[in-house]
Structures are given as C-alpha cells and as structure tokens.
Amino acid sequence: MKSPLKEVKIPIKQELFCKYYTGLIWKCFGNGTISYMNAYECSYESAQANWPRMLGNDRIISMINDFLKVNLQKKEKKWKIEEHF
C-alpha cells in the first residue's frame, strides 16, 4: 500500500508539533498548547501565545492532514481486525 504522506519538508520541531497535534505521538490530539510545549520544550505561556500561528502555515496544515489520514487508516485497519473477533 502506498503511503499517503507527501514529501513535505518542514523543520523537525514543526513536524513534532504536527505529530503531537494529531495524536501520532502521545495523546494530545487537537491540543495546540500541549503539542507546542512538547515539540518546542517551552513554557505553557509561550506555547499558548505561539501555537495558533502554526495553523497559519500551509506546510504544517498539509502535514497535519497527512498525519490525520495515517491515523484514520490505522483505525480502519484495527476496526476490520476487531470485526473478525
């Protein structure tokens, strides 16, 4: 099966933010502040002020969408396996 991930080049910390934000790493799905804190190792206040601008970056949005597709595919595969039991 071909990977749905596109070749999007972004800095590693931005990629980490995307992984945290989409739940690929740790359980902070959709929580921008916690995702930013983990990716950038910064204070709560700094994360709260800075994470919204991440969603203004087209490359980050593209990567988030790709990671969400991967998550969905994993869940669909898991659901199919569970249906057999």
N, C-alpha and C positions, 0 to 999 in steps of 0.2 A: 504494500500500500504506500502510495506517495505521501510524503509529509505535507501537511497544509501550511507549514511555516514558510514564509517568504524570506528571501535574503534581505533583511532589514538590518542595516548597520547603525547601531547606537552605542554610546558608552556603556560600560559594564554596569555602572550604578543605575543607569536608566533601565537597563534590561532587568536588573534585580528588582527595581520598583515594579515593573510590569509583572514579574513572576509572583511577587508578594500580592500585588493588587488583584491578580486573577486567581489566587489560591494555589498556584503551582508549587510555591514554597510556603509552608506554614498556612495557618487558617486565618488570613485577614482579608478575605475576599471583599472587594469593594471599599475597604477602609483605607483611604488615601493617606491619612496621617500616620497610622501604624506602618503602612507599607513604606512610606518615605523614611520614617525613623529607622526602620530595619535596613533599608538599602543604603542610606547615607550616614547611618550611625550618628544621628544628631538629636537635639532636644525635641521634646514634644512641641514647644512653642515654634521652633524653627520649622519643623515638619508641617505644622498646621498652617503656617504662613506660606510655605513654598510648594506643597504638593499640588494645589489646583492648577498651577501653570504647566505641570507635566501633561495635563489633559488638553492643553492648547498646542501640543507638539504632534504634528501629523504622523511622524515616525513612531512615536510612543503609542498613539491610538492604533496604528496598524499592528504593532507588536501585541498590544493588549487583545485586539480582535483575533489575531492568530492563536494566542495562548488560550483564549476562550474556546476556540474551535477544537483545540487539542483536548481541553478539559471535557468538552461535550462528547468527543469521540471516545475518550476513556470511559465516561459514564455510560454511554450507549453500549459499549462492549461489555461492561460489567453487568448492565441490565440484561443483556442477552444471555450471559452465562448464568445469571441467577434465575432466569426463566426456565432453565433446564432442570432446576432442582426443586 
